[in-house]
Amino acid sequence: MTGWGLGLADAARERELLLRIIDTISQGLAMRPLAQGVAELITDATDTDVCFVLVLDADGLGLTLMGATPPFDEAAGSIRLALGEGVSGWVAAQAEPVVLVEHKRADARYRYIPELRGEDYTSMASVPMTSRPGIPVGVLNVHTIERRDFTEIDLRLLSSIGRLLAGAVENARLHERLARREQARERFAAQTVALLEAERRRLAAEIHDGISQRIVGLSFHLSAAAEAVGTDPVFAAGQIDAAGDLAAAALDETRRAIAGLRPSVLDDLGLAAGLESLARSVGEVPVTVEVDLGEVLLPDHVETALYRIVQESLQNVVKHAAATGAVVRLRAVEDRVELEIGDDGIGFATATPRPVGAGITYGLAGMRERADLIGAELSVTSGPGGDSATGTTVRLSLPAHAASPRSPGSPDRGV
């Protein structure tokens, strides 16, 4: 196809170009192929030699080259500019177009990028891609080998294309975000099933190896007592005593099995008092507990996860930290619930984890699993083991939507 030339584009040709771009956008492509397809359409239709489509990162702090005409398409995804850096960064920051007819390097905003061979091109036009007035989503650049006086008509057409592409970029980004969320939900479901299966196996083992065996023994002793009660009362009494011991042991194991699912102290005392009790049970290391959840009420499964994470952390402190003290802080901060467990021990090298089964690393994996299951972020900072007494800090941050405000009639439950 013969290029139209931006300055020569009449209304009909402009509409046709925009319709072709809309058709490309409507195909529902992912962000990179979308940017690539539009870049090739633009150069083909406007008599420019190369087009670059740069998209603002999700945090709005930088631009990434998302699409380009050949041979620069191979650089897509690998070129990044900070907001305000180069002409493109300036256009994104100011939401205003820039035209450089010649002598690009004389402009203080220009940044030379060897991979894009700027020396081969004389003129350029850069326009913001805005989905809403003053809110850029990215930048659209066109370059020409020959000198080109880009006109207001040129900039108007490029800006129209930029607005169309901006909406498509936002939709593509939303689609990718939803896809990531769906993947996370699938991982969450898989982890939940795995955890449930592990709990079932643990319970089955405890019932089979402990509780059921004691009940079988209990049955034998009671049968022996029943047979001897009329002929040998002393023997029968001994069998009844043995049966009583087995019944008590079975009851203890039953309680431990139930506590493995949800610590009874949470139902009896609430989370704050439960953590205090847990801290006292450590014994060897003094532990300070600070809880301030204000009006936030945590669901039962979240309370259980937090309790278990604190329990595992304190066990690591006792077993590995050689600490003289530890602190547990649980508080509501703005839109999040934050948990912190810190100690003043020797720390360990988080960058070189020990093999699974080597105590602390295995425990951290379990804590991370529990954090994932309640939608929380867990991080660990620590000094290298044996090199400095910087200690270890476990931090967990939970979105407020995982909790709920306490209603006026809600019981305090110790928090």
C-alpha positions, 0 to 999 in steps of 0.5 A, a space after each residue: 500500500 502507498 503511504 498517505 502522508 499525515 499532512 495529506 490525509 483527508 477526512 475519509 482516509 483518516 476515518 479509514 485508518 482509525 477504523 483499521 486501528 479499531 478493528 485491530 483493537 477489537 480483536 482482543 489482543 494482549 498488550 504486546 501484540 496489540 501495540 505491535 499491530 498498531 505500530 505497523 498500521 501507523 507507519 504504513 498509513 502515514 509515510 513515517 519510517 518507524 513507530 514506537 509504542 511505549 506504555 506506562 508501567 502499572 505503578 506509573 513510574 516508568 515507560 516500557 517499549 511495548 511495540 515497534 515496527 521492524 527491526 525494532 520489534 525485537 527490542 519490545 519489552 527490553 527498553 525502559 525509561 523512567 517517567 520524565 526521562 528522554 523525550 518520551 518520558 517528558 511527554 508522559 510526565 507532561 501529557 503534552 506532544 513534542 515535535 523535533 524536526 531536526 537536530 534531536 540531540 540538541 534538545 536537552 530532553 532527548 536521550 540516545 538509545 543505541 538499540 533504537 539507532 536514533 542517528 538514522 532518523 531526522 525528525 520525530 513526533 511524540 504524543 501522549 496516549 491519554 484515556 482521559 484528559 491529562 491522564 497518560 497511559 503511554 506515548 506514541 512516537 513516529 520517526 522519519 529518515 528525511 526531514 519532516 515538518 509535522 503539522 497540527 493535522 499530523 498531531 491531531 491524527 496521532 493524538 486520536 490514535 493515541 486515545 484509541 490505543 490508550 483505551 485498548 491498553 487499559 482494557 488489556 491491562 485489566 484483562 491481564 490483571 484479571 487473568 493473574 487474579 484468576 491464576 492466583 485464585 486457582 493456586 489458592 484453591 489448589 493450596 486449600 485442597 492440599 492443606 485440607 488433604 494434609 489435615 485429613 491425613 494427619 487426623 487419620 494417622 492420629 486416630 489410627 495410630 493413637 486414639 483407635 489403638 487406645 480404644 481397642 486396648 480400653 475394650 480389651 481391659 473392660 472385657 477382661 474386667 467383666 469376665 473376672 469381676 465375679 471370680 477375681 475382683 482384685 484383677 478386675 479392679 486392675 483392669 478397670 484402672 488400666 482402662 481408665 488410664 487408656 481412656 484418659 490418654 485417648 481423651 488427651 490425644 483427641 484434644 490434641 487432634 482437635 487443637 491441630 485444627 483450631 487452637 481451643 484457646 482462640 475460642 476460649 480467650 480470643 486471639 489477643 489472650 491466646 497470643 499472650 498464652 502462647 508467649 508464656 508457653 515459650 518459657 526459655 525466651 521472654 516474649 512481649 505481645 502487643 495487640 491493637 486491632 481497634 474495631 477490626 474483627 478477624 474471621 476464625 480462619 484468619 485468627 487460626 492462621 495468624 496464631 499458627 504463624 506466631 507459634 511457628 515463629 516463636 518455635 524458631 526463635 527458641 530452637 535457632 535464634 539464641 535470642 534474649 527476647 522477642 516481640 509479637 505485634 498485631 495491629 490494624 494500620 489504615 487499610 491493612 492488618 499487620 503482624 510482626 514477630 521479631 527477635 534479637 538473636 543471631 539471625 540466619 542467611 535468608 539468601 541461602 536457605 537450608 534444605 527442606 527439613 532443616 528446621 527453620 526453612 521448612 517452618 518458613 515454607 509452612 508460614 508462607 503457605 498459611 499466609 497465601 491461603 488468607 491472601 496475606 503477604 509474608 516477608 522475612 528479614 534477617 542478619 546472616 547466621 552467626 555473623 551479626 546479632 541483627 535478629 530476625 523479623 517476620 512480617 505479615 500484611 493482610 488486606 483489610 477486606 480479609 477482616 470486617 469491622 466489629 459490629 456494636 453487638 459483637 463479643 470482644 473475644 479478647 481482641 
